[in-house]
């Protein structure tokens, strides 16, 4: 069994990691690190894990050497701890924003401070299997992308990689996210009284995930992010311009070819039905990202739609998928839950 430790195990992403890893047939969870609840039962914080585990939270200094460490820490904390965890584990998977950007100057612009471990930025492999699968097979440091970034990239990548998009024009992303994206220790803006019924634009410009999208796709991107009443789920809408002469058939072929063999990306662009475009509601708890599109052939305007569960394919599930690839296991091991409908 592969010995795994989750650091930041009391948060929402940490809880999802524990849910997935406790049931993983090749993994033994040997540590659930929490600075807030050492010695307390894991299922006291994550009640969905009752009867699934007898694990207790532990402190960082109680962790011995292991095979894999998942860092589910707050942003800007992982970069101060990564070297100590690298000495204890062969593989470190970071789920924070600290190593998603490979340029220290871009990091400073979007995160508002100097990077504390810039010498490691080039060593991290992006944890996006659909783009970096071969590099992940031998990676010792993996950085899982942000949830809105992952959705936005997967929706547009088939067209960008085939040169079907006008890459001189800015791709405009409109992202909507549920409250769990703010984490388990979110502040007053996420109180039920403030969040319920709201559609709050919290990042009209300059969201850090737009930098990730630009980095992965190699084109200029701009993002607006809105908090909606849902607890889980992300949906991104992108507006881009097709190159002259690109028609619906070329777009359809690009998506089908790109994702035909991908286990967790589904192309959803139907003519009719309630869920004819990607909707996060039917993806909750699953590791799927659904992508779709619509085209105005008169103007060349392309609209892409992507949806995923921010805590699974947008976080913990994507991390486990990367683990499976790195260890040479079936890619869908421990990740076959299809979501619920109705919910």
Buried (B, 14 or more C-beta within 10 A) or exposed (E): EBBBBBBBBBBBBBBBBBBBBBBBEBBEBBBBBBEEBBEBBBBEBBEEBEEBBEBBBBEBEEBEEBBBBBBBBEBBBBBEBBEEBBEBBBBBBBBBBBBBBBBBEBBBEBBEEEBBBBEBBEBBBBBBBBBBBEEBEEBEBBBBBBBBBBBBBBBBBBBBBBEBBBBEEBBBBBBBBBBBBBBBEBEEEBEEEEBEEBEEEEBEEEBBBBBBBBBBBEBBBBBBBBBBEBBBBBBBBBBBBBBEEBEEEBBBBBBEEBBEEBBBBBBBBEEEEEBEBBBBBBBBBBBBBBBBBEBEEEEBEBBBBBBBBBBBBBBBBBBBBBBBBBBEBEBEBBBEBEBEEEE
